[in-house]
Amino acid sequence: MSRELTTRHFDALGSTCELLSVGSGQAALERCEQAIREAESRFTRFLPDSELAGLNASDGRYVPVSPEMFAMLQAALWAFEESDGLVNAAVLPALAAAGYDRPFRQSLTEPPALHPVQLPALPEVLILDTATRSAALAPGAALDLGGIVKGALADMLIDELGDAVCNLGGDLRVRGAGPEGDGWHIALCDRSVVALPDGAVCTSGITVRRWGHSMHHLIDPRTGMPARTDLAEVSVVTDSALRGEVYAKSAVLLGGAAGIAFLEARGVHYAVVPAAGVAAGSGVLPAAA
């Protein structure tokens, strides 16, 4: 028997966000929406008075940061190591060079020319001081924390929602039996469906956020340019949205064989959608969640 489902949809973090809960009620969803909007104002790169903008403009000086920012910077460094450098928050200069220098809804423009450039490794340009809760960012470096924030925030908010789904722009964290009592039914990028009582489903790809003829938001830090890959989308099922965000993005950047090998080495359930002209496939490994 279905149980009463409460939902809330809104735009934040540069994405469409979706909250669904069984039993928590509208007030809990409103509190989570407010937390998401507060995170957006702190971590956006588009507002000059955001905390991230202040860090990006710090010109190599150590600056005190909030506990929330410090945690996200730690998560970014973890993501860099976990992905062997493929998920590198220091891609902002390359994103801006590709034309993503303002919110996506404001009509981005493809640059007349774009040349490969190797981006610095995040640990080389970002230093954290735990004792003083401060951060130093090398002159000329700048961070984009979008994906990291969405994954980490979804993991944090699920405790507030209980039996629920927190979907932040394709990074989903789920918990509980769901409205039908057998877990939450989540579609993967290849249209297969998994039923999860606890875990995360994250999808990354190059099909949605595009502009001009060939620009998209997924920068390959090895070239400093929008990734050239034979995978259009990858969905990953794992234990946390932050981990899923990192794994899905890494697989897309690596492309077909190497991307699938990356996921299989980590024992996660996954699905892939190839870019046009490439045969489709999906993983049938046991779900980690």
N, C-alpha and C positions, 0 to 999 in steps of 0.2 A: 504493500500500500504506500502510495506517495505521501511524503511529509511536506508541510508547508515550506515553501522556498521564498526567501527574500532576496531581491537583486538590486544592484545599483550600477549604473553605467555612466562614465564621464571621461573627459579628455584631460590628461595630465602626464607629466614626464615626457611630453612630446609624442604620446601614444594614446590609444584607446584603452581604458582601464575598466575592469569588470570585477565586481564583488558579488558572490553568491553565498548564501548561508542558510542552513537549516537550524532554526531555533534561536539564533542570536538576535533577530529583530532589526528594524531599521536604524535604531539608535547606534548600534555597534557598527553598522556599515557606514554611517555618517562620521563616526569617530575615526574610522580607518581612512575614509576619503580625506578628512582634514589632515591626518598624518601624512598622507601621500602628497597633498598640496604643500604642506610645510617642507617636505623633503625636496619637492620641485624647486621651491624658492631658495633653498640652501645649495642644491647641487647643480642647478642649471648653469650652462655656460653663456646663456643669452641675456641675462640680466646683469648690468654692471655692478650692482650692489650685492650680488649673491656671494656666499662664502667661497664658492669655487672660483668665481671671477677674481676675488681678492687674492687667493692663493696663486692663480695663474699670472697675476700682475706683480707678484712679490719680488721678482728680479733677484732670486738667489738668497734672499734673507730668510732666516728662521722666523716663522710667524706662528703664534698660538692658534690652535684650531679647536673647534668644538669636539666633544666626545663622538658625536655622530660623524663628523668629517674624518676624524682620526680612524674610526672603525672602517669607513669606506676606503680610505687610503690603504689600510692594512689589507682589506679585501682585494684591492687592485693589485697590490704586490703579490698576494697569494695567487691570484688569477694568472699573472705573468709567469710565475714559476710553474704552476700546474699545467699551463698550456705550452710550455717550452718557448715562451715569448710571443706566441701568436695573439694572445689577448693582451694588448699593450695600451694602457690608458693614455700614453703619451702620443696618441695619434692625432690630437686636435689640430696641429699645424697642417697635417696632410688633409684632414677633413675640410678645413677652411680653403686650402688650395684647390680642392676639387669642386668648390662652390657651396659647400654646406657651412656657410658663415652666418646664417640666420635661421630662425625656425622654419621647418620644412613647409609649413602652410603658407609661407611668404614667397613662394615661387622661386626656386633656386635656379641659378644660371650655370651652364657648363662653361668652364674656362676655355679660351681659345687654344691653349697648349698646356700640357701637364707632363712632367718629366719624372721618372723614377728617382726616389731618394730613400736611403736607408734611415729609418727612424732610430733614435737612441733607445737602448734598453731601459725600461722603467727604473730598475734599481740604480742605474747610473745617474739619473736626473732627479729622483725623489728620495729624500732622506727623512726618516721619522725619528723623533726623540721622545721616547716614552716618558722619561722622567719629567719633562716640561710640557708634554702633550703639544708638541709643536712640529712643524714640517718645513722643509726647505726644498724648493723646486729650482733647478738650475736655470739661469737666464736663457731665454729663448724657448724653453720647454713650456708646454701647456697641456692640461689634462682634459679629457672627456670621460666622465664617469657614468654615462647613461646606462649602458647595459649592466654594469656592476651594481648600480643603485637599484635598478628594477629587480634583479635577482635577489639581492640581499634584503631589500625591503619586503618583498613577497614572503620570504622566509620568516621575517620578524612579525609581520602582521597576522600570520595564520594563527598565532596564539590568542590574539584578540578576538578572532572570528569563530574559533572552535570548529564545528562541523561545516566546512566551507571551502570555497575556491577563491583565491586571490590571483587574478590575472592582470599583470602589468605589462601590456604591450607584447604578449607572447611568452612571457615568463610566468608560468602558473605554479602556484603552491597549493596543494590540496590536503585536506584532512577530514576524516570521518566517513560515515556510511552513505552520505548523500541522500537525495530525496527518495530514491528507490530502495535504500537499505543495503546495497551491494557495492558501495564505493562510488566515487564520482566518475562518470563516463567522459573521457577526454579524447577528442579527435587529434590524431597526429597529421603531419603534413601530407602523407600519402592517403589520407582519408580512412585509415584503419583507426580503431578505437581501443583504448585501454580503460579498464575500470580500476581505480586506485582508492584505497582507504587512507593512504598516507604517502606523500612523496611529491614529486615535481615533474612537470612536462614543460620543456622549453624548446622553442622553435626559432631558428635563425635562418636568414636567407638573403638573397639579392633581388627578390622579385617585387617588393613593395615600395621601398623608399628609393625611387629612381628619378633622375632628372636629365635633361638634355638627351643625347643619343646613347651614352654609355656610362654615365655616372651613377653610382649608388653609394650607400652609406657605409658599406663594409670595407674598411681599409685593410690591406695586407701590409703589416709593418715591415715585411721584408723588402717591399718595393716603395712604400709610401703612396700607393695608388689604389683606387678601387679594385678589389680582388678580381682576378680572372680565374674562374673555377668552373668545373663541369657539374657542380651541385647547385641547384637553384634553391633548395630548402633542406634543412635537417631538423628533425625533432628528436629529442633525447628524453628518456624517462629515467629519473634517478632520485636520490634522497633529498636533494635541496635545489631550490631554484637558482642559487648562485652557481652551484656546480653544473647544473644543466645548461645555464647560459654560457658558461665557459666552454663546455664540451661541444655544444651545438655550433657555436661560432668557430671554434678550432677546426671542426670537421669540414665546415663550408670552406674555410680558407685553405685547408689542405687539399680539398677536392677528392673525387671518386675513391680510388684505391687507398691512398694514404689516409684520407679522412675516415673511411670505414675501418681501416686497421687501427687507427687511433681509438675509435669507439670500442671496437672489440677487445682491445688490450685493457680497457677499463671495465669490461663486463657489464655494460649498460644495454638496455633495450633502446632501439633507435629505429627511425624510418628516414628515408631520403627520397627526395624528388630531384631527378637529374635536370640539368639545363637542357634546352631544346636540342634534340638530335642525339641524346645519350639515353641508353636503356635504363629503365627504372629498377629500383631494388629497395629492399627494406631488411632490417635486422630482425632476427628471430631469437635473440638471446634472452635469457631470463631477466626480468626487470629487476633493477637494483632496489627499487622502492618497495 
